[in-house]
């Protein structure tokens, strides 16, 4: 991974709501800042239930309202190779963070943490799963992911200067 790229993987349970939202939001922020050649973005889930499926239509609609496109994304499951491909493995919640840590190789040198660690001003520490709620949950996910995306970009910029 010493090719100058920073690789970021967003992780939730099924990869149809939270992590694809984070993927699309962060990817757009990266493109807006002209960093697409330096930062690679992806998302996955720790469970296999939705592999190959598009994001939840409610996530797609909420994202579209804010100018993000989730339509090209398809769910995939976390795999062993991800630990060798990505510098940042960012979980949406503590449960998925536990999976990331438990399955990580002992010599994994990247960052494993919660996405909202990059949004210290957010009142939550976990991005809530909107799947069983109403449409407001999908909007809240977007708000939290947008805040964390700014903090994550600042962290990557700082690390690149070091």
C-alpha positions as CSV (number, residue, x, y, z in Angstrom):
1,X,0.0,0.0,0.0
2,X,2.9,2.4,-0.4
3,X,1.8,3.8,-3.7
4,X,0.7,7.2,-2.4
5,X,-3.0,6.4,-2.3
6,X,-5.0,6.6,0.9
7,X,-7.7,3.9,0.9
8,X,-10.9,4.3,3.0
9,X,-13.5,1.6,3.6
10,X,-16.8,2.3,5.3
11,X,-18.4,-0.6,7.1
12,X,-21.9,-1.3,8.4
13,X,-23.9,-4.4,8.8
14,X,-25.7,-5.0,5.4
15,X,-24.0,-2.4,3.2
16,X,-27.3,-1.0,1.9
17,X,-27.9,2.1,4.1
18,X,-25.2,3.7,6.2
19,X,-21.9,2.6,4.6
20,X,-23.0,3.2,1.0
21,X,-24.2,6.7,2.1
22,X,-20.8,7.3,3.6
23,X,-19.1,6.0,0.5
24,X,-21.1,8.4,-1.8
25,X,-20.7,11.4,0.4
26,X,-17.0,11.0,1.0
27,X,-16.4,10.1,-2.6
28,X,-18.1,13.3,-3.7
29,X,-16.1,15.4,-1.1
30,X,-12.9,13.8,-2.4
31,X,-13.8,14.6,-6.0
32,X,-14.8,18.2,-5.2
33,X,-11.4,18.8,-3.7
34,X,-9.6,17.2,-6.6
35,X,-8.3,14.3,-4.6
36,X,-9.7,11.4,-6.5
37,X,-6.3,10.4,-7.8
38,X,-5.0,10.2,-4.2
39,X,-7.9,8.8,-2.2
40,X,-9.8,5.5,-3.0
41,X,-13.2,5.0,-1.4
42,X,-15.3,1.8,-0.9
43,X,-17.9,0.3,1.4
44,X,-19.0,-3.1,2.6
45,X,-21.0,-4.9,5.2
46,X,-20.0,-7.4,7.8
47,X,-23.1,-9.6,7.0
48,X,-23.8,-11.3,3.6
49,X,-27.5,-10.8,3.4
50,X,-27.6,-8.1,0.7
51,X,-24.5,-9.0,-1.4
52,X,-25.0,-7.7,-4.9
53,X,-28.0,-5.6,-4.1
54,X,-28.3,-1.9,-4.6
55,X,-28.6,0.5,-1.6
56,X,-32.0,0.8,0.1
57,X,-34.3,3.0,-1.9
58,X,-34.9,5.2,1.1
59,X,-31.1,5.8,1.3
60,X,-31.0,6.5,-2.4
61,X,-33.8,9.0,-2.2
62,X,-32.5,10.8,0.8
63,X,-29.0,11.0,-0.7
64,X,-30.4,12.2,-4.1
65,X,-32.2,15.1,-2.2
66,X,-28.8,16.3,-1.1
67,X,-27.0,15.8,-4.4
68,X,-25.4,12.4,-3.8
69,X,-25.7,9.4,-6.2
70,X,-25.8,6.0,-4.6
71,X,-27.1,4.2,-7.7
72,X,-23.8,2.7,-9.0
73,X,-23.1,1.0,-5.6
74,X,-23.8,-2.6,-4.8
75,X,-23.5,-4.4,-1.5
76,X,-20.5,-6.5,-0.7
77,X,-19.3,-8.3,2.3
78,X,-16.1,-7.5,4.2
79,X,-13.3,-9.9,3.2
80,X,-9.8,-10.8,4.4
81,X,-8.2,-8.9,1.6
82,X,-9.8,-5.6,2.8
83,X,-7.3,-5.6,5.7
84,X,-4.4,-5.5,3.2
85,X,-6.1,-3.0,0.8
86,X,-7.4,-0.3,3.1
87,X,-5.6,2.3,5.4
88,X,-8.8,3.2,7.2
89,X,-11.6,0.7,8.2
90,X,-14.4,2.9,9.5
91,X,-17.4,1.3,11.2
92,X,-20.7,2.9,11.6
93,X,-21.3,1.4,15.1
94,X,-19.7,-0.5,17.9
95,X,-21.0,-3.8,16.8
96,X,-19.4,-3.6,13.4
97,X,-16.2,-2.1,15.0
98,X,-16.0,-5.2,17.2
99,X,-16.2,-7.4,14.1
100,X,-13.4,-5.4,12.3
101,X,-11.2,-5.6,15.3
102,X,-11.8,-9.3,16.0
103,X,-11.1,-10.3,12.4
104,X,-8.2,-8.1,11.8
105,X,-4.8,-9.7,11.2
106,X,-2.4,-9.1,14.2
107,X,-0.1,-7.1,12.0
108,X,-2.8,-4.7,10.5
109,X,-1.1,-1.3,10.5
110,X,-4.0,0.8,9.4
111,X,-6.7,2.7,11.4
112,X,-9.7,0.8,12.6
113,X,-12.3,3.0,14.3
114,X,-15.7,4.6,14.3
115,X,-16.5,7.0,11.5
116,X,-17.9,9.5,14.0
117,X,-14.5,9.7,15.7
118,X,-13.9,12.2,12.9
119,X,-16.9,14.3,14.0
120,X,-16.2,15.0,17.6
121,X,-18.9,17.7,17.7
122,X,-21.6,15.2,16.9
123,X,-23.7,14.2,19.9
124,X,-23.7,10.5,18.8
125,X,-20.7,8.2,18.6
126,X,-22.4,5.7,16.3
127,X,-24.3,6.3,13.1
128,X,-27.7,4.9,13.9
129,X,-29.1,2.2,11.6
130,X,-32.1,3.8,9.8
131,X,-33.4,0.5,8.3
132,X,-36.4,-0.1,10.6
133,X,-37.2,3.6,11.1
134,X,-38.9,6.3,9.1
135,X,-37.3,8.6,6.5
136,X,-35.9,10.9,9.1
137,X,-33.3,8.3,10.0
138,X,-31.8,8.4,6.6
139,X,-31.5,12.2,6.7
140,X,-29.8,11.9,10.1
141,X,-27.3,9.4,8.6
142,X,-26.5,12.0,5.9
143,X,-26.0,14.8,8.4
144,X,-23.6,12.7,10.5
145,X,-21.7,11.3,7.5
146,X,-21.3,14.8,6.1
147,X,-19.8,16.1,9.4
148,X,-17.5,13.1,9.7
149,X,-16.4,13.4,6.1
150,X,-15.0,16.8,6.7
151,X,-13.0,15.6,9.7
152,X,-11.7,12.5,7.9
153,X,-10.5,14.7,5.0
154,X,-8.7,16.9,7.5
155,X,-7.1,13.9,9.1
156,X,-5.9,12.5,5.8
157,X,-4.5,15.9,4.7
158,X,-2.7,16.2,8.0
159,X,-1.3,12.7,7.7
160,X,-0.2,13.3,4.1
161,X,1.7,16.5,5.3
162,X,3.5,14.5,8.0
